Amino acid sequence: MNNNRDSLDFSKEPVGRLFRKMFLPTLVGMISMVVLNITDGAFVGHGVGSDALAAVSIVAPLYLIVSGLGLMFGIGGSVVASIHLAKGNIKAANINLTQSVLASVIVGVVLGAFVFTFQKETCLFFGCSEALLPLACSYIKWVALLTPFNMFGMTGMFMVRLDGNPKFAMGVNCFIATLNIVLDYLLIFPLQMGLEGAAIATMSAFATGSIPLLWFLLKKTKTVHFRRLKTSRTSMELTARNLGYQMKIGASGLLGELALASTIIVGNYVFIHYLGEDGVAAFSVGCYCLPIVFMVGNAIVQSVQPIISFAHGMNDSERLAGARRIAFGTAVATGIVGMLFMWIGASLIAMTFMEPGCHAYELCRDGLPYYSPAFLFIAINVVMTGYLQSIEEARKAMVFTVLRGFVFCIPCFILLPMAVGSNGAWLALPLAEAMTTAVILMTAKRKAE
């Protein structure tokens, strides 16, 4: 299938070459967001203090909930549209994409309004202490305003990549990251706006980045386009049915982010119980680093998803197997690199976010090596659940996601510190992710037999 694509043919081009064309710009775009995340944390830690880092950790679950909702609509809409495109039904593909983007923005507006109205209650639910509450509230209200723009950006990027334009998606991500870093510096240091300045910088950057993305989707796409949706009763019922199926396919993406959010919430409670506010500040560094492996894993998934879904729609088992091998191998390689960097560079990482010598720095430096194996297992789990989503095996993907985020993780956080002390809090996530990887591999082996 060509469909007037200048550079990408998901049905005929060799899988390895196609993956490279998708993955490299997607990875660069994701790396720009990783740089943004780390720089933001460094500015907050050095410009405002360790309590501000702890407050960001308190609010972090909201980012993950928004990311999960964006992934649910983005993956679901993209998978369904890819299958329609593989069968030559361009109209149905465009209708599904329009529905997914519009629904995500509406959900973002509703969620943002709710959090903005109940700032204090949300922060307390996320495990905030009374001492950190003023800082957390000053931060979360701007994150709430950011929510609709973030949701649009996530679903819109899926649409851009499906159109065969990963380089434009990369450019938008790099633009948002650069603008955010510049605004972070200006608002935190020269203007002395503290943690609230960091939140305003992030909201402003994502809102500004939505402008070129919307322009591209309205004016420059080649194959996929927005379509006017009908508002008759029958059309609304069909829209609800389509969105229900998209949400079913993408649900494990949402569950994955909710699982990580619950991990951070439980972690906040555990760390503050065993190590106090300094413990939460140290844990926040791990939370800042954690999106790195998730972003890389999602880059792999978002790059390979159109290839897998097209092959699935065409019943091409050879291309499907090739894409699966490439995705899994890339996940293992990047996971090992991330694990080793966090293990060996624990002191450097801690120093990046806080002043050496303080108690929070020492807790972070000593704890990150215990935390580092999570990077390998998370990379594998994210990619393998993404593969299952891409071939419409949503139920299996959801089962594995529930295992890693709830069935394994929460008990590990509760029981390990009781068994081995405070180091058990750092080991909880790696152990839960490793157990999930073992279940996934055993299931795959049993199916192959």
N, C-alpha and C positions, 0 to 999 in steps of 0.2 A: 504494500500500500504506500502511495506517495503523497497524495493529497496536497500537492504543491509545496511540499517541504523542500527548503533549500539544502539542508544538510543532514537531516535525520530521517531514516526510513526504518520504523520499528519492526517491520515485517520481514525485511530481506537483508539488511546490512549485518555483517558479522557481529555476534553478541559482544565479544571483547572490545571491538572498536567502538561500538555503540555505547557501551558502558563507560569507556574512557571519555567519550565526547560529553556524556551527561555528567559523569562523576567529578571530573576535574573542576569545571566552573562551579558546580554545586558545592564542592568541598571548599573552594576558595571563598564562596559566599558565606558558608557556615563558619569557616575560620575567622572571617572578619567579625562575625558575631561573637566568637569565642574571645577574640582580642578585645572586643567591646566589653564583654562580661568581666574579664580579668582586669582591664584598665579601670572600669567602673568600681570594682571592689578595691583596687589599690588606691584610687583617689579617695574613696569613702574611708578606708582604714587609716590612711596617713593624713587626710585632710579633716576628718571629723572624729575618728577614734574607734576603739574596739566595740563600744556600746552601739555605735551606728551599724557596724558589721553584724552584730547580733540582731538588731532590729530588721535589717535586710533579710536575714535568715528567717525571721518570724514571718515576713511578708512573702517570702519565696514561694510557698504553696499556691498563692493566687496566680503567680506567673505560670506555674505548672498546670493549674486547672484551665487557664485560658489556652495554653499551648495544647493541652489534651483535646479541648473542644475544637480548636483549629485543625488539629490532626484528624479528628473524627470526620469532620465535614470535608477536609481536603483530600484525605486518602479515600474515603468512601466515594466522593464525587469523581475523583480521578480514576479509580479502578473501574467504576461503572462506565464512565465515558470512554476509557481505553478499550473496553470490550465492545462497546457500540462502534467505535471507530474501526476496530479490527474487522467488524462485520459490514462496514461501509455505511452505517446509519449515523451520519454526521449530525442530523437534526436532533436525534435523541441524545447524542453526546452533549451538544450545546445546551439543551434544555436542562440536563442533569447538572452540568457545571454551573449554570446560572442559578439554579435552585440552591446548590451547595454554598456558593459565595453569599447570596442574599440571606440565607438562613443563618450563616455564621455571623454576619454583621448584626442581625437582629438579636441573636443570642448574646453577642458581645455588649450591645447597648443595655439589655435587660440586666445582665450580670454586673456590668459596671455601675449602673444606677443603684443596684442593691448594695454593693460593697461600699459605695460612696455614702449611702444613707446610714449604713450600720458599720462604720469604720471601727469603733472601739470593740463592738461585739465580735467582729471578724478577727481582729488581732488577738483578743483573749481566747477565742476558739482555736487559733493557730498555736497557742502555747505561750503567749506573751506574758511576761511578769509586769507587775505594776511599775517597776523602775524603768522598764523599756517602753511602756505604753505611749508616752508622748512622742518619742522618736518614731515608733512604728506607725502611729496614726498620721504623722506629718508626711510619711512616705506613701502609705497605702492609698490615700485619697487621689494622688496623681496616677498611681498604677491603675486605679479604677477608671479614670478618664482615658487612659491609654488603651483599655480593653477592646473597644470596637476596631481601632486601627490595627491592633495586633492580630485580631481575628481575620480582618480583611487581608492583611499581608500574608498570613499563612495560607489561606485558601487560594488567594490570587496567585501565589508563587507556584502552587501545584498546576494551575491552569496555564501559566506561562511555560512551565517545563513540558507539559503535555503538548503544547503547541510547537515544541522543538526549539525553544529559545532559552536554554539554561544560562547563556552568557548574560542575557538581560537581567535575569533573576539574580545572578551574581553581582551585577553592577548596582542594582538597587540595594542589596544587602550591604555591599561595601560603602555605598553612599550613606545609608542609615548609621552604620558603625562609625564612620569618620565624623559625621555631624554630631553624633552622641558624645564621642570622646572630646571633641572641641568644646561643646557646651558643658560637659562635665567639668572640664578644667576651669572654664570661665566662671561658672556658677559656684563651684566649691571653693576655689582659691581666691581669685581677685575679688569676686563679689561676696564671698563669705556667707553663702546661703545654706551651707551645711547639707544635711541629708535630703532636705526638701529640694535643694538645688539639683541634686543628682536625679531625683524623680522627675522634676520638670524637664531636665535635659533629655531623659529617655522618652518621655511623652512627646516632646516637641520633635525629636528625631523621627520617631515612628509615624507621627502624623504627617510630617513633611514628606517622608518616604512613600506614603500612600499616593501622593499626587502623580509621580511618574508611573507608578504601577497601574493606577486607574487609567491614565492616558494611554498606556500601551495596550491594556485590555480592550479599550474602546476603539482604538484607532489602528493598531499595528499587528494584531494577530493574523496568522495566515489561515489556519484551519479551524480552530475553536473560537467561538464568539459568544458574547452575551445575546440572549434572545428575550424578546418581550414575553412575559408570562401572562397567560390568560387568567381571569378572575372568576370565571363561571364556577358553579358548584362542582361540575364534573372535573374541570381543570384543577381546582383546589384539592379535590380528592386524589387525583393522580399525583399532584405535587406532594401531598402528604405520604402517599405510598412510596414515591421515589426517595423522599428524604428518609423514610423509615428504613428502606433497604440500604441506602448510603450509610446511615448511622449504624446499622447492624454490621456492615463490613468494616467501618472505621472505628467501631466501639473499642477494640483492643488498644488502639492508639490513645483514646481517652482514658481507658483503664490504666494504661501504662503510666501516663502522667499523673493520674489520681493516686496510683500506687506510690510513685515517687513523692508526691505531695504528702501522702500519709506517712511515708518514711521520714520526711523532714519534720512533720508535726510531732510524731512520736519521738524522733531524735531530739527535738527541742525540749520536750518534757524530760527525757532521760538525761540529757547532758546538763540541763539546769538542776536536776535533782542530785546528780553525782558530782558535778564540777562547777555549778553556779553560772553566773552571767559570762565569766571568762570561758567556761566550757562551751556555751552557745556560740560565743565569738569564734572559738577555734573550730567548732563544727561548721560555722558559716563559711569558712575557707573551703572545706570539703564540698559544701553546697555550691559555692562559686565554681569549683573545678568540675563538679559532676556534669553540668550541661555540656562540657567539652565532649565527653564520650557519647552523650546522647545526641549532640549535634552531628558528630561524625557518623554515628549509627544511622541517624535520620537522613544524612546526606547519601549514604549507601542505599537506604530504602527508597528515597525519592528518586534516585538515579536509575535504579534497577526496576522500579515498579512499573513504568510504562512498557518496558521490554517484557517483563514477566506477564503482565496483563494482556498484552497483545498476543504473546505466544499461547497463553491460556485460552484466549478467545479464538485462536486459530487451531487449537488442539495440536500444537507443534511441540511434542515432548522433548525433542533434541535441543531446541533453543531454550526451553524451560529448564532442562537440566544444566545447560551451560551457564545460564544466568544465575542459577542457584549456587553453583560451585564458585563462581566469581564473587558473588555477594558474601558467601560464608568465608572464603579465604581472605577477602579484604577486611572483614570484621575481625577475624583472629589477628591479623597482622597489626591493624591499628590499635586493637585492644592491648596487645603485648607492649607496643611502644608507649601507650598511655600509662600502663601499669608500671613499667620500669622508670618512666620519667617521674611519676609521683613518688615512687619508692626512693629512688636515688636523690631526687631534688627536693626532698621534704623541707629542708632548711631554707632553700631558695624560695620555694613557694610560700612558706610562712612569712618570710621576710618581705615578700612582695606586697602582702596585705596588711602587715602590722609591724610595729617597731620591735627589733630584737631586744630581748631582755625582759619584756613584760610577761606576766604569767600566761596570758592568752597565747602569746607567741610560743612559749615552751610547750604548752599543751598541744598546740597545732603541730609543731615540729615533731614531737614524739608520737603523735597519733596517726599522722598521714601514712606512714609505712604500713600500718595495720589495715588501713582503708584502701590501699592501692589495688589489691587484686580485684576489687569490684569493677574496675575499668575493663578488664578482659571479659568478664562474664556478662556485664551489661551490654557490651558491643555485640556479643553473640546473640543474646536474648532479643535485643531490639531488632536486629536484622532478621532473625528467624521468624519472629512474630510478624514482621513486615512482609516477609515472603508469603506466609499463610494468608494474610489479608489480601495480597495481590492475586491469589488464586481462589478467592472467595471462600476460604476455609475459616470463616470468622469465629466459629465456635471454638475451634482448637486454639486460635490466637488468644481468645478471651480467657480460656482455661489457664494457659501458661502465664498470662498477665496477672490473673488473680492469684496464682501460686506465688509468683515472685513478689508481688506487692503487699499481699495481705496474709495468705496462709503461712508463708515462710518468714517474711520480714518482721512483722509485728511481734511474734513470739521470740524471734532472735533478739530484738531490741530489749525485750523485757527480761528474758532468761539469761543471756550471756553476761550482762553486767553483774547479775546476782551470782553467777558461777565463777567468773574470773576477774571481777572488779571493773574499773572504769574503761580499761582497754577493750572490754567486751562490747561497749557501745560503738567503738570504731570497727569492730569485727562483724557487727550484726549484718550490715548491708552486703559485704563480700560473701558471707556464708549463705545468705538467702538467695543471692544471684547465682552462686555456684550450685546450689541445690536445684534451682530452676533449670540451669544449663544441663545438669545431669538428667533431669526428667525429659527435656526436649530431645537430647541425643538418644536416650533409651527408646523413646517413642519412635524416632526416625529409624533406628536400627530394627525395631520390631516390625515396622511397616515395610522396610526393604526386604525382610525375610519372608 
